[in-house]
Amino acid sequence: MALHNLLRDGAPTNPARRRFVERSATLLAAAPLAGCLGGGDDRPVVFTHGVASGDPLADRVILWTRVRAADANDLADVPLRWEVASDAAFTQLVASGNAVASAASDYTAKADATGLSPGQRYFYRFSTEGQLSPVGRCRTLPGGSVAQARLAVFSCSNYPAGYFHAYAEAAKRELDAVIHLGDYIYEYAPGGYASAQAERMGRVVQPGKETVTLDDYRRRYAQYRSDPDLQALHAAHPMIAIWDDHEIANDAWRNGAENHQAGEGDYAARKAAALQAWHEWLPVRSGASREQIWRRFDWGNLLSLHMLDTRIAGRDLQLDYANFFGASGFDGAAFGAALADPTRQLLGSAQQAWLQQQLAASSATWQLLGQQVLMGRMNIPAPILFEANQPGSGVTVSAYAALVQKAQTNPAALTPQEQAVLAQPAIPYNLDAWDGYAVARETVLGTAASLNKNLVVLAGDTHNAWASDLRLLGGTPVGVEFATSSVSSPGFEEYLPNENPAFLAGALTQLIDPLVYCDTARRGFLQLTVTPGACRADFVYVSSVFDRSYTASTGAALQVLAGQKRVLPV
């Protein structure tokens, strides 16, 4: 999970119900939470968490809701009818069918609505026992020649860390789909990481413990999905989602996680419970294996979106700088050898082979990789990293920048100690990202380069916004990376509180060669506008996640032009 892992994660908190914010007229057009379809003494039921759509294809989309008997002691299945219409009044039905909400799925229900037309906006709803769900909107993927796609990209929505204003803002916008790169929930218990204002905001997490069991994860999802801003986002746009680590536990990998302790039972059982809850509560098209979530979405000849799992399926255990310190200090040679180990996997062989095949098969202008962690090379001077990890063991960004300035203007004045600081190498700041899996990254970039694809990598996880050029080790340009800020989890403004954010951003872009842009202090999302000639990234930020009201602004607008393979200003 980025730099804050070096500083030790804490734990979140538990919420009171927020009042619902006003929806747009479009979303309100069809129905209230519960309305009568006809007379009769029907069994009372409640649609408790709104509706959602996801995994759109050209002819189908997943529809989701949750409903159960109003009587908490009534555990019987709830039969459902779903409808898809071309109009908000549902006078022009185009598809319908049946579904069941049962205890086995935590009373969530999903339907794969088929027989739809490409590139069309639809309205959908569920009904049961004489009652109606809220109405949602969805859109199928277009086919053929496509002029434009509009996407919003999210990551790291931590309930106790602040309000989900980023979701509310995106719900208002005209989009074709939203992409969620994981950390949709966080697993921590109340009272720790990013929860300082949780009680004041009424956002203390439930249950009042770390999520370990299936019931724990289900209750945590239920709380998150009670948030009106998240409900509004799901009702407004179809979502294409993958998980990151916090859907299970911090710094998860194939066979374990940093935040899974011996007293928390069998990790495999915990992972199975977490993945089951994710599949229940997210509008995803679940296959035979709950662990295999890589899949592809095509906007005609314009773009192919390859959604990947860099977290669970194939990831080897992360490297740890602590293991390379000895009596004589940091063992750079041993670290370099471990980093260059060709056997270290991030995707795993099966997923890597699938991605290579998909990239080769796609003839779309743009190839987008939707995945969790930073792919761009983020090597920073070792003294800065050591200082962030253990204050007093290195130098701050500001101090290092001053030394660089001194070396440029008056090198003779540098002391031996200062010279020693400047002589230390640049090393990866985040070994949980692709920087910790250098050979695996080179394999993916090499595939894209050999196929001469227009590659755009999307990332989240760090809570900060980034834009980087992607190059092979030899310097050959391959593509670009746009990484979104978080919905609510804090970034460097919390972990480096003594650094001015503007200065920090400027220093990082100077110190890290492939880095073109960063914002280390604001929460928000990434809006993509893709055309045949360019992929444009607008970094959208909200003014605060701690106040009920907010304003939104665009912090930067960047682009990559077809065939250019580098980040440019708009």
Summary of the structure (lengths in Angstrom):
residues: 570
radius of gyration: 23.9
end to end distance: 30.2
largest distance: 91.4
contacts: 2046
relative contact order: 0.13
helix: 27%
strand: 27%
